[in-house]
Amino acid sequence: MSSPKAVSILLIDDNDGDAMLFREAIEVEGESRSITLHVASSVDGGISLLTGAGTSGVRLQPTIILLDLHMPGKDGKDFLRYRSENPELARFRVVMLSSSTRQVDVDDCLRLGAGHYRAKPKDWTGYQALTVFLRQFWDEAEKTAPTPAGVTIKNGDGPGSDYDD
């Protein structure tokens, strides 16, 4: 049996506490696979990492992008618009994370190209559930299969409802 492929995650979120909890949750998951987490605290910072405009000049090639909806300055919707206008970024899978469960936010993000929309976890159990949800992307990266159809909206603090389009 071959070892799992390395997974690269780009988290674009202005909340340091959320980033810390997510990092801890993937460290637990990472015991069985190689996972690298890159964090950008703004949309511009995330775009710089993806386009090589940062100081290293290296273009990040994440398995998945986790994108906060509400941030100061440019927000998650601005990132999705930029992504749709730049073909080199359109291939990256995006999961929206937000404290908002308003249907208008969900619909806007999906219309703008997000593959999934999840409510931001509220506690440790929610972050563990998020890593379980993300395993499908990690497993797909190993198989190089296309992203599954459907949209998931799930409350991050425990069992919730899944909705498929």
N, CA and C of each residue as an Amber inpcrd file, in Angstrom:
protein
   495
   0.8450000  -1.1780000   0.0000000   0.0000000   0.0000000   0.0000000
   0.8890000   1.2390000   0.0000000   0.6030000   2.1800000  -0.8760000
   1.4210000   3.3820000  -0.9540000   1.0020000   4.3650000   0.1260000
   1.9370000   5.2390000   0.4910000   1.6190000   6.2310000   1.5060000
   0.7910000   7.3460000   0.8720000  -0.0440000   8.0240000   1.6930000
  -0.8920000   9.0940000   1.1550000  -0.0580000  10.2340000   0.5990000
  -0.5930000  10.8790000  -0.4360000   0.0710000  12.0550000  -0.9950000
  -0.0080000  13.2040000  -0.0080000   0.9370000  14.1070000  -0.1320000
   0.9330000  15.3050000   0.7060000  -0.2610000  16.1770000   0.3390000
  -0.8210000  16.8220000   1.3320000  -1.9620000  17.7070000   1.1540000
  -1.5310000  19.1150000   1.5340000  -1.9170000  20.0850000   0.7210000
  -1.6170000  21.4820000   0.9920000  -2.9360000  22.2420000   1.1110000
  -3.0840000  22.9630000   2.1930000  -4.3050000  23.7230000   2.4470000
  -3.9300000  25.1910000   2.5670000  -4.6970000  26.0440000   1.9010000
  -4.5680000  27.4840000   2.0860000  -5.8000000  27.9600000   2.8310000
  -5.5940000  28.4830000   4.0200000  -6.6640000  29.0730000   4.8160000
  -6.5510000  30.5810000   4.6970000  -7.5970000  31.2160000   4.1810000
  -7.6360000  32.6770000   4.0850000  -8.6670000  33.1440000   5.1030000
  -8.1790000  33.6690000   6.2220000  -9.0470000  34.0270000   7.3480000
  -8.3330000  35.0600000   8.1950000  -9.0330000  36.1040000   8.5760000
  -8.4300000  37.1710000   9.3700000  -8.4520000  36.8830000  10.8680000
  -9.0600000  35.7890000  11.2870000  -9.1820000  35.4740000  12.7090000
  -8.0650000  34.5150000  13.1260000  -7.1030000  35.0220000  13.8840000
  -5.9680000  34.2010000  14.3200000  -6.4130000  33.0200000  15.1840000
  -7.4470000  33.2080000  15.9940000  -7.9460000  32.1270000  16.8430000
  -8.5000000  30.9790000  16.0220000  -9.2490000  31.2970000  14.9720000
  -9.7790000  30.2510000  14.0920000  -8.6440000  29.5130000  13.4010000
  -7.6500000  30.2590000  12.9570000  -6.5100000  29.6320000  12.2790000
  -5.7680000  28.6960000  13.2340000  -5.6090000  29.1090000  14.4840000
  -4.9110000  28.2770000  15.4630000  -5.6830000  26.9780000  15.7290000
  -6.9960000  27.0680000  15.9110000  -7.7980000  25.8690000  16.1560000
  -7.7780000  24.9280000  14.9540000  -7.8430000  25.4900000  13.7520000
  -7.8020000  24.6460000  12.5620000  -6.4370000  23.9670000  12.4450000
  -5.3720000  24.7000000  12.7290000  -4.0230000  24.1330000  12.6770000
  -3.9240000  22.9470000  13.6440000  -4.4420000  23.1040000  14.8500000
  -4.4000000  22.0170000  15.8270000  -5.2120000  20.8100000  15.3540000
  -6.3680000  21.0630000  14.7520000  -7.2100000  19.9600000  14.2700000
  -6.5260000  19.1880000  13.1430000  -5.8610000  19.8820000  12.2350000
  -5.2040000  19.1420000  11.1510000  -3.9220000  18.4770000  11.6160000
  -3.3330000  18.9770000  12.6960000  -2.1770000  18.2670000  13.2520000
  -2.5950000  16.8850000  13.7370000  -3.7660000  16.7780000  14.3180000
  -4.2930000  15.4700000  14.7340000  -4.5200000  14.6040000  13.5000000
  -5.1550000  15.1630000  12.4620000  -5.3930000  14.4220000  11.2190000
  -4.0790000  14.1110000  10.5280000  -3.1340000  15.0260000  10.6300000
  -1.8600000  14.8920000   9.9330000  -0.9700000  13.7830000  10.4460000
  -1.3680000  13.1610000  11.5310000  -0.5770000  12.0480000  12.0360000
  -0.5810000  10.8830000  11.0530000  -1.6010000  10.8170000  10.1980000
  -1.6860000   9.7190000   9.2310000  -1.3280000  10.1380000   7.8100000
  -1.0430000  11.4100000   7.6000000  -0.6720000  11.9020000   6.2650000
   0.0860000  13.2100000   6.4060000   0.7330000  13.6220000   5.3580000
   1.4820000  14.8700000   5.3730000   0.5600000  16.0160000   4.9530000
   0.3010000  16.9320000   5.8710000  -0.5690000  18.0720000   5.6020000
   0.2040000  19.3500000   5.9000000   0.2160000  20.2620000   4.9330000
   0.8440000  21.5610000   5.1170000  -0.2400000  22.6200000   5.0930000
  -0.2680000  23.4350000   6.1270000  -1.2420000  24.5220000   6.2070000
  -0.5380000  25.8470000   5.9670000  -1.0560000  26.6010000   5.0100000
  -0.5900000  27.9620000   4.7360000  -1.7310000  28.8800000   5.1550000
  -1.4220000  29.9540000   5.8420000  -2.4540000  30.8690000   6.3140000
  -2.1780000  32.2640000   5.7660000  -3.2090000  32.8600000   5.2100000
  -3.1670000  34.2610000   4.7860000  -4.2560000  34.9820000   5.5690000
  -3.9420000  36.1330000   6.1230000  -4.9120000  36.8500000   6.9470000
  -5.7690000  37.8330000   6.1490000  -5.5920000  37.8300000   4.8280000
  -6.3930000  38.7190000   3.9770000  -6.5340000  38.1020000   2.5930000
  -7.5000000  38.5940000   1.8580000  -7.6910000  38.1510000   0.4720000
  -6.4520000  38.4740000  -0.3490000  -5.9170000  39.6800000  -0.1990000
  -4.7150000  40.0460000  -0.9610000  -3.5490000  39.1240000  -0.6320000
  -3.4050000  38.7690000   0.6410000  -2.3410000  37.8500000   1.0300000
  -2.5160000  36.4770000   0.4010000  -3.7470000  36.0040000   0.3430000
  -4.0260000  34.7200000  -0.3020000  -3.7350000  34.7520000  -1.7910000
  -4.1360000  35.8280000  -2.4390000  -3.8680000  35.9660000  -3.8710000
  -2.3610000  36.0130000  -4.1280000  -1.6300000  36.7030000  -3.2820000
  -0.1690000  36.7590000  -3.4370000   0.4550000  35.3660000  -3.3520000
  -0.0090000  34.5630000  -2.4100000   0.5210000  33.2020000  -2.2880000
   0.1970000  32.3600000  -3.5260000  -0.9810000  32.5520000  -4.0880000
  -1.4090000  31.7470000  -5.2380000  -0.7790000  32.1990000  -6.5590000
  -0.4380000  33.4680000  -6.6540000   0.0920000  33.9910000  -7.9180000
   1.6010000  34.1500000  -7.9140000   2.2300000  33.9200000  -6.7670000
   3.6760000  34.0850000  -6.6900000   4.1140000  35.5210000  -6.5310000
   3.1780000  36.3940000  -6.1690000   3.5130000  37.8040000  -6.0110000
   4.1570000  38.1020000  -4.6630000   4.2480000  37.1040000  -3.7900000
   4.8660000  37.2940000  -2.4840000   6.3760000  37.3730000  -2.5840000
   7.0190000  37.4980000  -1.4610000   8.4770000  37.6710000  -1.4300000
   9.2280000  36.4640000  -1.9680000   8.6820000  35.2560000  -1.8150000
   9.3890000  34.0610000  -2.2980000   9.2550000  33.8860000  -3.8080000
   8.2010000  34.4450000  -4.3840000   7.9690000  34.2790000  -5.8140000
   7.4380000  32.9040000  -6.1930000   7.2140000  32.0390000  -5.2070000
   6.7140000  30.6910000  -5.4560000   5.1920000  30.7060000  -5.4490000
   4.5930000  30.0440000  -6.4260000   3.1380000  29.9400000  -6.4890000
   2.6820000  28.7290000  -5.6820000   1.8600000  28.9790000  -4.7090000
   1.2990000  27.9080000  -3.8950000   0.3070000  27.1110000  -4.7330000
   0.3350000  25.7930000  -4.6010000  -0.5670000  24.8970000  -5.3350000
  -1.3800000  24.0870000  -4.3300000  -2.3520000  24.7130000  -3.6530000
  -3.0660000  24.0020000  -2.5980000  -4.0280000  22.9470000  -3.1320000
  -4.2060000  21.9210000  -2.3330000  -5.2150000  20.9080000  -2.6220000
  -6.5950000  21.5350000  -2.4790000  -6.7200000  22.4290000  -1.5210000
  -7.9940000  23.0930000  -1.2400000  -7.7430000  24.4570000  -0.6150000
  -8.6740000  25.3730000  -0.8720000  -8.6440000  26.6930000  -0.2450000
  -9.8500000  26.7850000   0.6830000  -9.5960000  27.1120000   1.9370000
 -10.6610000  27.4100000   2.8960000 -10.7300000  28.9200000   3.0030000
 -11.8940000  29.4820000   2.7320000 -12.0250000  30.9260000   2.5760000
 -13.0960000  31.4800000   3.4980000 -12.6900000  32.3980000   4.3600000
 -13.6300000  33.1000000   5.2230000 -14.4300000  34.0720000   4.3610000
 -15.6930000  34.2120000   4.6710000 -16.5390000  35.1240000   3.9010000
 -16.3280000  36.5700000   4.3330000 -16.4280000  36.8320000   5.6250000
 -16.3880000  38.2030000   6.1240000 -15.0140000  38.5430000   6.6820000
 -14.3300000  39.4610000   5.9820000 -13.0230000  39.9540000   6.4090000
 -12.9770000  41.4500000   6.1350000 -12.1420000  42.1770000   6.8730000
 -12.0080000  43.6070000   6.5860000 -11.4250000  43.8250000   5.1860000
 -11.7850000  44.8970000   4.5590000 -11.2890000  45.1630000   3.1960000
 -11.9720000  44.2330000   2.2180000 -11.1820000  43.5470000   1.4200000
 -11.7410000  42.5890000   0.4770000 -12.2380000  41.3740000   1.2440000
 -13.3940000  40.8570000   0.8210000 -13.9560000  39.7040000   1.5140000
 -13.9180000  38.4650000   0.6240000 -14.4920000  37.3870000   1.1170000
 -14.4720000  36.1330000   0.3790000 -15.1140000  36.2300000  -0.9990000
 -16.1700000  37.0140000  -1.1210000 -16.8160000  37.1790000  -2.4350000
 -15.8810000  37.8910000  -3.4140000 -15.1080000  38.8520000  -2.9150000
 -14.1250000  39.5240000  -3.7760000 -13.0920000  38.5200000  -4.2830000
 -12.6470000  37.6170000  -3.3970000 -11.6970000  36.5840000  -3.8210000
 -12.3150000  35.7130000  -4.9080000 -13.5680000  35.2980000  -4.7230000
 -14.2220000  34.4390000  -5.7150000 -14.3590000  35.1470000  -7.0590000
 -14.6650000  36.4280000  -7.0420000 -14.7380000  37.1990000  -8.2950000
 -13.3680000  37.2300000  -8.9830000 -12.3280000  37.5190000  -8.2070000
 -10.9710000  37.5670000  -8.7580000 -10.5980000  36.2020000  -9.3380000
 -10.9160000  35.1460000  -8.6160000 -10.6180000  33.7810000  -9.0520000
 -11.3100000  33.4750000 -10.3820000 -12.5520000  33.9010000 -10.5300000
 -13.2840000  33.6000000 -11.7680000 -12.7270000  34.3640000 -12.9660000
 -12.0630000  35.4780000 -12.7000000 -11.4750000  36.2900000 -13.7760000
 -10.0440000  35.8710000 -14.1120000  -9.4940000  34.9450000 -13.3520000
  -8.1070000  34.5140000 -13.5370000  -8.0480000  33.0030000 -13.6610000
  -7.9860000  32.5040000 -14.8950000  -8.0660000  31.0620000 -15.1420000
  -7.0510000  30.2210000 -14.3630000  -5.8790000  30.7830000 -14.0600000
  -4.8790000  29.9990000 -13.3290000  -5.3190000  29.7150000 -11.8870000
  -6.2940000  30.4640000 -11.3940000  -6.8030000  30.2440000 -10.0330000
  -8.1140000  29.4560000 -10.0260000  -8.7850000  29.4050000 -11.1600000
 -10.1090000  28.7780000 -11.2150000 -10.0730000  27.2800000 -10.9220000
  -8.9240000  26.6380000 -11.0640000  -8.8530000  25.1940000 -10.8620000
  -8.8040000  24.7910000  -9.3960000  -8.5430000  25.7450000  -8.4970000
  -8.4520000  25.4200000  -7.0810000  -9.8390000  25.2590000  -6.4590000
 -10.0070000  24.2090000  -5.6800000 -11.2640000  23.9650000  -4.9830000
 -11.3720000  24.9330000  -3.8130000 -12.5580000  25.5130000  -3.6420000
 -12.7810000  26.4810000  -2.5700000 -13.9450000  26.0260000  -1.7050000
 -13.7100000  26.0060000  -0.3930000 -14.7590000  25.7840000   0.5900000
 -14.8860000  27.0740000   1.3830000 -16.0740000  27.6410000   1.3810000
 -16.3350000  28.8470000   2.1610000 -16.5570000  28.4600000   3.6090000
 -16.0160000  29.2570000   4.5080000 -16.2570000  29.1170000   5.9440000
 -16.7860000  30.4530000   6.4350000 -17.9170000  30.4320000   7.1100000
 -18.4760000  31.6970000   7.5680000 -19.3330000  31.5040000   8.7980000
 -19.3990000  32.5440000   9.5870000 -20.3310000  32.5380000  10.7110000
 -21.7480000  32.7900000  10.2120000 -21.8850000  33.2470000   8.9830000
 -23.1940000  33.5050000   8.3980000 -23.7770000  32.2380000   7.7840000
 -25.0190000  31.9720000   8.1160000 -25.7490000  30.8870000   7.4580000
 -26.9290000  31.4630000   6.6630000 -26.8480000  32.7630000   6.3870000
 -27.9060000  33.4010000   5.5940000 -27.9220000  32.8060000   4.1930000
 -29.0860000  32.4640000   3.7130000 -29.2090000  31.8290000   2.4040000
 -28.6620000  32.7080000   1.2910000 -28.8050000  34.0280000   1.4140000
 -28.2870000  34.9210000   0.3690000 -26.7610000  34.8120000   0.2810000
 -26.0780000  34.6620000   1.4240000 -24.6220000  34.4980000   1.3980000
 -24.2400000  33.1690000   0.7580000 -24.9520000  32.1210000   1.1370000
 -24.6950000  30.7960000   0.5520000 -24.8720000  30.8630000  -0.9590000
 -26.0100000  31.3890000  -1.4010000 -26.3100000  31.4550000  -2.8380000
 -25.2820000  32.2970000  -3.5900000 -24.9180000  33.4550000  -3.0330000
 -23.9290000  34.3180000  -3.6920000 -22.5960000  33.5970000  -3.8620000
 -22.1360000  32.9530000  -2.8070000 -20.8280000  32.2770000  -2.8700000
 -20.8410000  31.1180000  -3.8620000 -21.9050000  30.3590000  -3.8800000
 -21.9930000  29.2470000  -4.8320000 -22.0890000  29.7590000  -6.2660000
 -22.8310000  30.8310000  -6.4710000 -22.9430000  31.4330000  -7.8040000
 -21.5870000  31.9570000  -8.2710000 -20.7790000  32.4420000  -7.3350000
 -19.4650000  32.9870000  -7.6720000 -18.3810000  31.9240000  -7.8040000
 -18.7260000  30.6650000  -7.5510000 -17.7700000  29.5990000  -7.8350000
 -17.2640000  28.7830000  -6.6640000 -17.7220000  29.0560000  -5.4570000
 -17.3250000  28.1980000  -4.3360000 -17.9450000  26.8250000  -4.5390000
 -17.2040000  25.7900000  -4.1990000 -17.7200000  24.4360000  -4.3470000
 -18.5900000  23.9990000  -3.1960000 -18.3040000  24.5400000  -2.0240000
 -19.0300000  24.1690000  -0.8060000 -19.1010000  25.3730000   0.1080000
 -20.0520000  25.3460000   1.0160000 -20.2330000  26.4200000   1.9880000
 -20.5130000  25.7590000   3.3280000 -19.7140000  26.0860000   4.3170000
 -19.8980000  25.5200000   5.6580000 -19.9130000  26.6320000   6.6960000
 -20.7570000  26.4400000   7.7010000 -20.7210000  27.3530000   8.8360000
 -19.4090000  27.1330000   9.5760000 -18.8150000  28.2220000  10.0210000
 -17.5370000  28.1500000  10.7210000 -17.7160000  27.3830000  12.0360000
 -16.7880000  26.4840000  12.3190000 -16.8800000  25.7570000  13.5900000
 -16.8470000  26.7000000  14.7830000 -17.5360000  26.2870000  15.8490000
 -17.6070000  27.1210000  17.0450000 -16.7980000  26.5620000  18.1990000
 -16.3200000  25.3140000  18.0490000 -15.5620000  24.6970000  19.1320000
 -14.6600000  23.6010000  18.5650000 -13.9080000  22.9530000  19.4510000
 -12.9570000  21.9230000  19.0370000 -13.6360000  20.7960000  18.2680000
 -14.7770000  20.3530000  18.7450000 -15.5060000  19.2750000  18.0700000
 -15.8660000  19.6870000  16.6460000 -16.2370000  20.9450000  16.4730000
 -16.5540000  21.4450000  15.1400000 -15.3540000  21.4410000  14.2090000
 -14.1800000  21.7860000  14.7380000 -12.9680000  21.7520000  13.9120000
 -12.5830000  20.3250000  13.5470000 -12.7950000  19.3990000  14.4650000
 -12.5470000  17.9940000  14.1460000 -13.5140000  17.5310000  13.0510000
 -14.7800000  17.9530000  13.1390000 -15.7590000  17.6060000  12.1050000
 -15.3640000  18.2090000  10.7580000 -14.7860000  19.3970000  10.7740000
 -14.3330000  20.0230000   9.5280000 -13.2310000  19.1900000   8.8780000
 -12.2980000  18.6770000   9.6590000 -11.2410000  17.8490000   9.0690000
 -11.8110000  16.5650000   8.4880000 -12.8430000  16.0110000   9.1320000
 -13.5020000  14.8180000   8.5790000 -14.1330000  15.1680000   7.2300000
 -14.8120000  16.3060000   7.1530000 -15.4120000  16.7660000   5.8980000
 -14.3410000  16.9430000   4.8210000 -13.1940000  17.5020000   5.1960000
 -12.1400000  17.7810000   4.2200000 -11.4230000  16.5320000   3.7340000
 -11.5280000  15.4390000   4.4480000 -10.8750000  14.1980000   4.0120000
 -11.2790000  13.8070000   2.6000000 -12.5280000  14.1090000   2.2090000
 -12.9500000  13.7510000   0.8540000 -12.0670000  14.4240000  -0.1910000
 -11.6270000  15.6450000   0.0750000 -10.7650000  16.3520000  -0.8650000
  -9.3670000  15.7570000  -0.8530000  -8.8940000  15.3870000   0.3320000
  -7.5730000  14.7870000   0.4380000  -7.5520000  13.4560000  -0.2790000
  -8.6010000  12.6600000  -0.0790000  -8.6740000  11.3600000  -0.7410000
  -8.7690000  11.5250000  -2.2550000  -9.5320000  12.5220000  -2.7030000
  -9.6420000  12.7900000  -4.1370000  -8.3110000  13.2210000  -4.7190000
  -7.5530000  14.0020000  -3.9800000  -6.2430000  14.4490000  -4.4620000
  -5.3430000  13.2430000  -4.7180000  -5.4790000  12.2300000  -3.8790000
  -4.6890000  11.0240000  -4.0720000  -5.1220000  10.2660000  -5.3200000
  -6.4020000  10.3150000  -5.6360000  -6.9350000   9.6020000  -6.8060000
  -6.9690000  10.4870000  -8.0450000  -6.7500000  11.7950000  -7.8590000
  -6.9020000  12.8110000  -8.9020000  -8.2730000  12.7490000  -9.5520000
  -9.2780000  12.5140000  -8.7330000 -10.6620000  12.4830000  -9.2050000
 -11.2410000  13.8890000  -9.1760000 -12.2880000  14.1410000  -9.9560000
 -12.9070000  15.4670000  -9.9360000 -13.6250000  15.7180000  -8.6110000
 -13.8560000  16.9980000  -8.3120000 -14.5810000  17.3770000  -7.1060000
 -15.9970000  16.8130000  -7.1750000 -16.5020000  16.2520000  -6.0760000
 -17.8570000  15.7190000  -6.0960000 -18.8790000  16.8280000  -6.2590000
 -19.9670000  16.5060000  -6.9170000 -21.0390000  17.4820000  -7.0790000
 -21.7520000  17.6360000  -5.7510000 -22.3560000  18.7720000  -5.5580000
 -23.1450000  18.9660000  -4.3530000 -22.5890000  20.0830000  -3.5020000
 -23.4110000  20.5390000  -2.6310000 -23.0720000  21.6310000  -1.7530000
 -23.3850000  21.1800000  -0.3440000 -22.4940000  21.4440000   0.5620000
 -22.7300000  21.0630000   1.9360000 -22.7770000  22.3010000   2.8040000
 -23.8270000  22.4120000   3.5720000 -23.9270000  23.4590000   4.5760000
 -24.0710000  22.7060000   5.8820000 -23.1330000  22.8920000   6.7560000
 -23.1730000  22.1360000   7.9890000 -22.7490000  23.0300000   9.1340000
 -23.4820000  22.9630000  10.2240000 -23.1260000  23.7020000  11.4040000
 -21.8580000  23.1210000  11.9660000 -20.8480000  23.9290000  12.1980000
 -19.5580000  23.4530000  12.6250000 -19.4800000  22.9600000  14.0550000
 -20.5460000  23.1120000  14.8420000 -20.4270000  22.7100000  16.2430000
 -21.1460000  21.4090000  16.5410000 -21.2160000  20.5210000  15.5870000
 -21.8110000  19.2190000  15.8390000 -22.6590000  18.7920000  14.6650000
 -23.4870000  17.8040000  14.8640000 -24.3220000  17.3150000  13.7690000
 -25.1810000  18.4340000  13.2020000 -25.3160000  18.4510000  11.8960000
 -26.1210000  19.4750000  11.2360000 -26.7760000  18.8950000  10.0160000
 -27.2720000  19.7740000   9.1710000 -27.9760000  19.3250000   7.9790000
 -27.0830000  19.4870000   6.7660000 -27.1640000  18.5410000   5.8500000
 -26.4610000  18.6230000   4.5770000 -27.4940000  18.9050000   3.4980000
 -27.1290000  19.7660000   2.5910000 -28.0100000  20.1010000   1.4870000
 -27.2560000  19.8790000   0.1930000 -27.8410000  19.2100000  -0.7600000
 -27.2280000  18.9990000  -2.0640000 -28.0570000  19.7300000  -3.1020000
 -27.3420000  20.3810000  -4.0140000 -28.0110000  21.0060000  -5.1640000
 -28.1710000  19.9880000  -6.2540000
